[in-house]
């Protein structure tokens, strides 16, 4: 095989991986067969825990990633502090599993999901070095089309199985609440920026299909979370993407004008939908219950419960069983820092901070190309999103976030030298 043939083979490999990842929105409906009001146990498990991305990651890992020494190489080249921190963290999780967790079955499912994602992330990083920028741009384009396809499946489901009033909130394919569909709207808005070209009106028009769609659905579903995340991600893109600032500003303004115009005339199916909900919730009066949707009280109660096991936490995926009484069944406390403290305690928090410190020592931020702008928008918007919603709980948002991280952070040196 010649060098050109090997390069083409690697790109085909990368396109298959990124193509499957980009189809996650549609897969989140198809794999659990999340249609209609009637639910069986399989659908409750797959859709309720958003496990479709984990299934896709596992299939990709088995089918495409052949470097069986990747994990052992990573461990071998980690320094002694890394190994101590990892051992302490795993020991803390084992203790919470044996002596604290209410549902050990949920712990096992959650731990396996985390393990699969970690293995997939290592493999994805190894794969990122083998694909060109065009393949990474295609990822965002396919992802944008996939979100539109996801929305179309949602519409077809409601046409075939007419919703009750409560269904507009809870019976949303791929997620268990319409607010968490906001992760999809953030991703498609970000995807439009992969078409960015400096001062190029020709590229602006196809990009607006994604940008206007994302903002239109955000406003129509009354999702403040994705609106704030989109605004913050756009600001970060404008600040850090010097050569593309005019395009990004035009993209954002044009998308907003189109989205607002559509929502002025679009019918609202439920009082929890529409721009009026967003505007009324952002009013300064009664912020604790209106502006925060009860989050303030939820965070206070979660913090109090976290103090019961401050070092090791209550265990992975235990919030729905051991969280505040009024919110039993919730997947998380709508805040990643509190979710971390509740689940894995101060040991987990220290491990995360140490991991971020090590990561920043090995990688540097680089935003020079359109696909990196799209990744930066999702990454920065997602960081803020995780502070006030369950962005860091659902595998879909975590998977796209991981891809975004590897697109905007480039290694300072080869993985094999991280111990030096």
C-alpha positions as CSV (number, residue, x, y, z in Angstrom):
1,X,0.0,0.0,0.0
2,X,1.4,3.4,-1.0
3,X,1.5,6.4,1.3
4,X,-1.4,8.0,-0.5
5,X,-3.5,4.8,-0.4
6,X,-2.8,4.5,3.4
7,X,-3.8,8.2,3.9
8,X,-7.0,7.6,1.9
9,X,-7.8,4.5,4.0
10,X,-7.3,6.4,7.2
11,X,-9.6,9.2,6.0
12,X,-12.3,6.6,5.0
13,X,-11.9,5.1,8.5
14,X,-12.3,8.5,10.1
15,X,-15.3,9.4,8.0
16,X,-17.0,6.2,9.1
17,X,-16.3,7.0,12.7
18,X,-17.4,10.6,12.5
19,X,-20.4,9.8,10.3
20,X,-21.8,7.4,12.9
21,X,-21.1,9.9,15.7
22,X,-22.9,12.6,13.8
23,X,-26.0,10.4,13.5
24,X,-26.4,10.2,17.3
25,X,-29.6,12.4,17.3
26,X,-31.4,10.0,14.9
27,X,-29.9,7.0,16.7
28,X,-31.3,8.3,20.0
29,X,-34.8,7.8,18.6
30,X,-34.3,4.7,16.5
31,X,-32.3,2.4,18.9
32,X,-34.8,2.6,21.8
33,X,-37.6,2.8,19.2
34,X,-38.8,5.8,21.1
35,X,-42.2,6.3,19.4
36,X,-45.7,6.5,20.8
37,X,-47.0,6.8,24.4
38,X,-46.7,3.1,25.3
39,X,-43.4,2.1,26.8
40,X,-41.8,-1.3,27.5
41,X,-38.9,-2.0,29.8
42,X,-36.3,-1.9,27.0
43,X,-37.4,1.5,25.9
44,X,-37.6,2.9,29.4
45,X,-34.0,1.7,30.0
46,X,-32.5,2.9,26.7
47,X,-34.4,6.2,26.3
48,X,-34.6,7.1,30.0
49,X,-30.9,6.9,30.4
50,X,-30.1,8.1,26.9
51,X,-27.9,5.0,26.3
52,X,-28.0,5.1,22.5
53,X,-24.8,7.1,22.3
54,X,-23.1,4.5,24.5
55,X,-24.3,1.7,22.2
56,X,-22.9,3.6,19.2
57,X,-19.6,4.3,20.9
58,X,-19.3,0.6,21.8
59,X,-20.0,-0.5,18.2
60,X,-17.5,2.0,16.8
61,X,-14.9,0.9,19.3
62,X,-15.4,-2.8,18.4
63,X,-15.6,-2.2,14.6
64,X,-12.9,0.4,14.0
65,X,-10.4,0.7,16.8
66,X,-7.8,-2.0,16.5
67,X,-5.1,-0.6,18.7
68,X,-5.4,-3.1,21.6
69,X,-2.4,-1.6,23.3
70,X,-3.9,1.9,23.5
71,X,-5.0,1.6,27.1
72,X,-1.9,-0.1,28.4
73,X,0.3,2.4,26.6
74,X,-1.7,5.3,28.2
75,X,-1.3,3.7,31.6
76,X,2.4,2.9,31.1
77,X,3.2,6.5,30.0
78,X,1.3,8.1,32.8
79,X,3.5,9.4,35.6
80,X,3.3,8.1,39.2
81,X,1.1,10.9,40.4
82,X,-1.5,10.1,37.7
83,X,-1.5,6.5,38.8
84,X,-1.9,7.4,42.5
85,X,-4.8,9.8,41.7
86,X,-6.5,7.2,39.6
87,X,-6.1,4.5,42.2
88,X,-7.5,6.7,44.9
89,X,-10.5,7.7,42.7
90,X,-11.3,4.0,41.8
91,X,-11.0,3.1,45.5
92,X,-13.4,5.8,46.5
93,X,-15.9,4.6,43.8
94,X,-15.6,1.1,45.1
95,X,-16.3,2.2,48.7
96,X,-19.4,4.2,47.6
97,X,-20.6,1.2,45.6
98,X,-20.2,-1.2,48.5
99,X,-21.3,0.9,51.4
100,X,-23.2,4.0,50.3
101,X,-25.1,3.5,47.0
102,X,-28.9,2.8,47.2
103,X,-29.1,1.0,43.9
104,X,-26.0,-1.0,43.0
105,X,-27.6,-2.0,39.6
106,X,-27.8,1.7,38.6
107,X,-24.2,2.1,39.8
108,X,-23.0,-0.7,37.6
109,X,-24.9,0.6,34.5
110,X,-23.5,4.1,35.2
111,X,-19.9,2.8,35.7
112,X,-20.0,0.7,32.5
113,X,-21.3,3.7,30.6
114,X,-18.4,5.9,32.0
115,X,-15.9,3.1,31.2
116,X,-17.1,2.7,27.6
117,X,-16.9,6.4,27.1
118,X,-13.4,6.7,28.5
119,X,-12.2,3.9,26.3
120,X,-13.9,5.4,23.3
121,X,-12.4,8.8,24.1
122,X,-8.9,7.4,24.1
123,X,-9.5,5.7,20.8
124,X,-11.1,8.8,19.3
125,X,-8.1,10.9,20.3
126,X,-5.8,8.4,18.5
127,X,-8.1,8.5,15.5
128,X,-8.2,12.3,15.4
129,X,-4.5,12.3,14.4
130,X,-5.3,10.3,11.3
131,X,-8.2,12.4,9.7
132,X,-8.0,15.6,7.7
133,X,-9.9,18.8,8.4
134,X,-12.5,18.1,5.7
135,X,-13.5,14.9,7.5
136,X,-14.0,16.9,10.7
137,X,-16.1,19.5,8.8
138,X,-18.3,16.7,7.4
139,X,-19.0,15.6,11.0
140,X,-20.7,18.9,11.8
141,X,-22.6,19.0,8.5
142,X,-23.9,15.4,9.0
143,X,-24.7,16.3,12.6
144,X,-26.8,19.3,11.6
145,X,-28.7,17.2,9.1
146,X,-29.2,14.5,11.8
147,X,-30.7,17.0,14.2
148,X,-33.2,18.1,11.5
149,X,-33.9,14.4,10.9
150,X,-34.4,13.9,14.7
151,X,-36.9,16.8,14.7
152,X,-38.8,15.3,11.7
153,X,-39.1,11.9,13.6
154,X,-40.5,13.8,16.6
155,X,-43.1,15.5,14.3
156,X,-44.0,12.2,12.6
157,X,-44.4,10.5,16.0
158,X,-46.8,13.2,17.2
159,X,-48.8,13.1,14.0
160,X,-49.2,9.3,14.2
161,X,-49.7,9.2,18.0
162,X,-51.4,12.5,18.9
163,X,-50.0,13.8,22.2
164,X,-51.8,14.6,25.4
165,X,-51.1,17.9,27.0
166,X,-48.4,16.5,29.3
167,X,-46.8,14.7,26.3
168,X,-45.5,18.0,25.0
169,X,-43.3,18.2,28.0
170,X,-42.3,14.6,28.8
171,X,-42.8,12.5,25.7
172,X,-39.9,13.9,23.6
173,X,-37.9,11.3,21.6
174,X,-34.3,10.7,22.8
175,X,-34.8,12.6,26.1
176,X,-37.3,12.6,28.9
177,X,-38.1,16.3,29.0
178,X,-38.4,18.9,26.2
179,X,-35.8,21.1,27.9
180,X,-33.1,18.6,27.3
181,X,-33.8,18.7,23.6
182,X,-31.9,22.0,24.0
183,X,-28.6,20.0,23.7
184,X,-29.7,19.2,20.1
185,X,-30.4,22.9,19.3
186,X,-27.0,23.9,20.6
187,X,-25.3,21.3,18.4
188,X,-27.1,22.3,15.2
189,X,-26.4,26.0,15.8
190,X,-22.8,25.2,16.4
191,X,-22.7,23.0,13.3
192,X,-23.6,26.0,11.0
193,X,-20.3,27.6,11.9
194,X,-18.4,24.7,10.3
195,X,-19.5,26.4,7.0
196,X,-17.8,29.7,8.0
197,X,-15.7,31.5,5.5
198,X,-14.3,35.0,6.0
199,X,-16.7,37.6,4.3
200,X,-18.3,34.8,2.2
201,X,-22.0,35.4,1.6
202,X,-22.2,32.3,-0.5
203,X,-21.4,30.2,2.6
204,X,-23.6,32.2,4.9
205,X,-26.9,31.1,3.3
206,X,-26.4,27.3,3.7
207,X,-25.0,27.9,7.2
208,X,-28.2,29.8,8.1
209,X,-30.2,26.6,7.5
210,X,-28.6,25.2,10.7
211,X,-28.3,28.4,12.6
212,X,-31.9,29.6,12.1
213,X,-33.2,26.1,12.7
214,X,-31.4,25.8,16.0
215,X,-32.5,29.2,17.3
216,X,-36.1,28.7,16.0
217,X,-36.5,25.4,17.9
218,X,-34.9,27.0,21.0
219,X,-37.4,29.8,21.0
220,X,-40.4,27.6,20.0
221,X,-39.7,25.0,22.7
222,X,-39.1,27.8,25.2
223,X,-35.7,26.5,26.2
224,X,-33.7,29.2,28.0
225,X,-30.9,26.8,28.7
226,X,-29.9,26.3,25.1
227,X,-30.5,30.0,24.3
228,X,-28.0,31.1,27.0
229,X,-25.5,28.5,25.9
230,X,-25.8,29.5,22.3
231,X,-25.3,33.2,23.2
232,X,-22.2,32.4,25.3
233,X,-20.7,30.0,22.8
234,X,-21.2,32.6,20.1
235,X,-19.4,35.3,22.2
236,X,-16.5,32.9,22.8
237,X,-16.3,32.2,19.0
238,X,-16.3,35.9,18.2
239,X,-13.5,36.6,20.8
240,X,-11.3,33.7,19.8
241,X,-11.9,33.4,16.0
242,X,-10.2,36.6,14.8
243,X,-10.4,36.0,11.0
244,X,-14.1,34.9,11.1
245,X,-15.6,37.5,13.4
246,X,-17.7,39.3,10.7
247,X,-19.1,36.0,9.4
248,X,-20.0,34.8,13.0
249,X,-21.7,38.1,13.8
250,X,-23.7,38.0,10.5
251,X,-24.5,34.4,11.1
252,X,-25.8,35.0,14.6
253,X,-27.8,38.2,13.7
254,X,-29.4,36.7,10.6
255,X,-30.3,33.4,12.5
256,X,-31.9,35.4,15.3
257,X,-33.9,37.6,12.9
258,X,-35.3,34.5,11.1
259,X,-36.0,32.6,14.3
260,X,-37.8,35.5,15.9
261,X,-39.8,36.2,12.8
262,X,-40.9,32.5,12.6
263,X,-41.8,32.4,16.3
264,X,-43.9,35.5,16.1
265,X,-46.3,33.7,13.9
266,X,-45.8,30.0,14.8
267,X,-48.5,28.5,16.9
268,X,-47.6,27.4,20.4
269,X,-48.9,23.9,21.4
270,X,-48.5,24.3,25.2
271,X,-48.0,27.1,27.7
272,X,-44.5,25.8,28.5
273,X,-43.5,26.5,24.9
274,X,-42.8,29.7,23.0
275,X,-40.9,33.0,23.4
276,X,-43.4,34.3,26.0
277,X,-42.2,31.6,28.4
278,X,-38.6,32.6,27.9
279,X,-39.4,36.3,28.4
280,X,-41.6,35.8,31.4
281,X,-39.0,33.5,33.1
282,X,-36.3,36.0,32.6
283,X,-38.2,38.7,34.5
284,X,-36.4,39.9,37.7
285,X,-39.5,39.3,39.9
286,X,-39.5,36.2,42.0
287,X,-36.2,34.9,40.5
288,X,-36.0,32.0,42.9
289,X,-39.1,30.3,41.6
290,X,-39.5,31.8,38.2
291,X,-36.1,32.6,36.8
292,X,-34.6,29.5,38.2
293,X,-37.5,27.0,37.8
294,X,-36.9,25.9,41.3
295,X,-33.2,25.2,40.7
296,X,-32.1,27.3,43.7
297,X,-34.0,25.1,46.2
298,X,-32.9,22.0,44.4
299,X,-29.2,23.0,44.6
300,X,-29.5,23.8,48.3
301,X,-31.0,20.5,49.1
302,X,-28.5,18.6,46.9
303,X,-25.6,20.4,48.6
304,X,-27.0,19.4,52.0
305,X,-27.3,15.7,51.0
306,X,-23.7,15.8,49.5
307,X,-22.4,16.7,53.0
308,X,-23.5,13.3,54.3
309,X,-20.7,11.6,52.3
310,X,-18.4,14.5,51.4
311,X,-15.3,12.4,50.5
312,X,-16.7,9.7,48.2
313,X,-20.2,10.8,47.5
314,X,-23.3,8.6,47.1
315,X,-22.1,6.8,44.0
316,X,-22.6,7.0,40.2
317,X,-26.1,7.5,39.0
318,X,-27.7,7.5,42.4
319,X,-29.3,10.9,42.4
320,X,-32.6,9.6,41.1
321,X,-32.8,7.3,44.1
322,X,-31.0,9.3,46.8
323,X,-31.6,13.0,45.8
324,X,-34.0,15.5,47.4
325,X,-37.4,13.9,48.2
326,X,-39.3,16.3,46.0
327,X,-37.2,15.4,43.0
328,X,-36.9,11.7,43.3
329,X,-36.6,10.3,39.8
330,X,-34.7,13.3,38.4
331,X,-31.5,12.2,36.6
332,X,-29.4,14.9,38.1
333,X,-29.4,18.2,40.1
334,X,-29.2,20.4,37.0
335,X,-25.6,21.4,37.9
336,X,-22.5,19.5,37.0
337,X,-20.4,20.7,40.0
338,X,-23.2,19.5,42.4
339,X,-23.7,16.3,40.4
340,X,-20.0,15.6,40.8
341,X,-20.0,16.3,44.6
342,X,-23.1,14.3,45.1
343,X,-21.9,11.3,43.0
344,X,-18.1,11.1,43.7
345,X,-17.5,13.6,46.4
346,X,-14.4,15.7,47.1
347,X,-12.2,12.9,45.8
348,X,-13.9,13.0,42.5
349,X,-13.8,16.8,42.4
350,X,-10.0,16.8,43.1
351,X,-9.5,14.1,40.4
352,X,-11.4,16.2,37.8
353,X,-9.4,19.4,38.7
354,X,-6.1,17.4,38.5
355,X,-7.2,15.9,35.2
356,X,-8.0,19.4,33.8
357,X,-4.6,20.6,35.0
358,X,-2.8,17.7,33.3
359,X,-4.8,18.1,30.1
360,X,-4.0,21.8,29.8
361,X,-0.3,20.9,30.3
362,X,-0.5,18.5,27.4
363,X,-2.9,20.4,25.0
364,X,-3.2,23.9,23.8
365,X,-6.3,25.7,22.4
366,X,-6.2,26.2,18.6
367,X,-9.1,27.8,16.7
368,X,-8.0,28.5,13.1
369,X,-10.5,26.6,10.9
370,X,-14.3,26.5,10.5
371,X,-14.8,23.1,12.1
372,X,-12.8,24.3,15.1
373,X,-15.1,27.3,15.4
374,X,-18.1,25.0,15.5
375,X,-16.4,22.8,18.1
376,X,-15.4,25.9,20.2
377,X,-19.0,27.1,20.2
378,X,-20.4,23.8,21.4
379,X,-17.5,23.3,23.9
380,X,-17.8,26.8,25.5
381,X,-21.6,26.8,25.4
382,X,-21.6,23.3,26.9
383,X,-19.3,24.3,29.7
384,X,-21.8,27.0,30.7
385,X,-24.8,24.8,30.0
386,X,-23.4,22.2,32.5
387,X,-23.6,24.7,35.4
388,X,-27.4,25.0,35.3
389,X,-28.7,21.8,33.6
390,X,-28.0,18.1,33.1
391,X,-25.7,18.7,30.1
392,X,-23.0,16.5,31.7
393,X,-25.4,13.6,32.5
394,X,-26.7,12.6,29.1
395,X,-24.3,10.6,26.9
396,X,-25.3,12.5,23.7
397,X,-24.1,15.9,24.9
398,X,-21.1,14.3,26.5
399,X,-20.1,12.5,23.2
400,X,-20.4,15.7,21.1
401,X,-18.6,17.6,23.9
402,X,-15.7,15.1,23.7
403,X,-15.4,15.4,20.0
404,X,-15.4,19.2,20.4
405,X,-12.6,19.1,22.9
406,X,-10.4,17.0,20.7
407,X,-11.1,19.4,17.8
408,X,-10.1,22.7,19.6
409,X,-7.3,21.4,21.8
410,X,-4.2,20.2,20.0
411,X,-1.5,18.1,21.7
412,X,1.7,19.9,22.7
413,X,3.6,16.7,22.3
414,X,3.0,13.1,21.4
415,X,0.9,11.0,23.8
416,X,3.9,8.7,24.3
417,X,5.8,11.6,26.0
418,X,3.2,12.8,28.5
419,X,5.3,11.5,31.4
420,X,8.2,13.8,30.7
